[in-house]
Amino acid sequence: MGTSVLSLRIDHELLERLRHHAAKRGMSVQDYVVRTLVRDDFDERFQTAVEETEKFYGSRDPLVK
């Protein structure tokens, strides 16, 4: 898998918040943003897999319709 460049224009306040969150984790802003995007992508893909499994097997939870 190769890499590409993504350039973003964000306001100063948002950048400072990103720097703060990244620093708390000992990360660069770039690494923090990439990790966040990957995590969100995984969560979305995982939720889709769960929904597809429930469609196939049916929900075992009586509260879920």
N, C-alpha and C positions, 0 to 999 in steps of 0.2 A: 504494500500500500504506500503510495507516494504522499507527499504533502503539498499543500497549496497555501496561499496567503489570503487572508481575509482582513480587510481594513474597515474599521468602524469609526464613525464620528459620534462621540458621546459627550454629554455635558460634563463639566468639571466636577459637579457634585456626585454624579454617578461614578465617575472614575475614582474619586476619593473613597467612596463606599466600597468599591471593588478592591482598592488597595488595602483598605482596612481589613476586609474579610480575608484576603489573600495573606496578609501579614500575620494574622492570627493563626494561620495554618502553616506558616513558614514557606509560602509559595509565591511565585511571581504572579502578577495579574493575568498574564497569558495562560499559565498553567491552571490557575483557578477557574478562569472562564471556560477553558477546554474541558476540564474535569466536570464542571457543572453541566455543560452541554451534553457530554457523554452520559452522565448520570441521568439527566432528563430523558435522553433518547432511550436509554435502557429501560427506565420506568415505563415509558410509553409503549415500547415493544413488549415488555413483560405483561402489561395490562392487556394488550391486544391478544397475547397468547392465552392468558387466563380466560378472556371472553370467548375466544374460539374454542377452547377446551370445554367451557361450560355449555356452549351451543352443541358441541358434539356429544358430550356425555349427559347433558342436563345438569341443572344445579342440584346439589345435594343439600343445600340450605333451604329449609321450607319457607324462610322469609324472603328469599330471592325469587322473583318471578321471571 
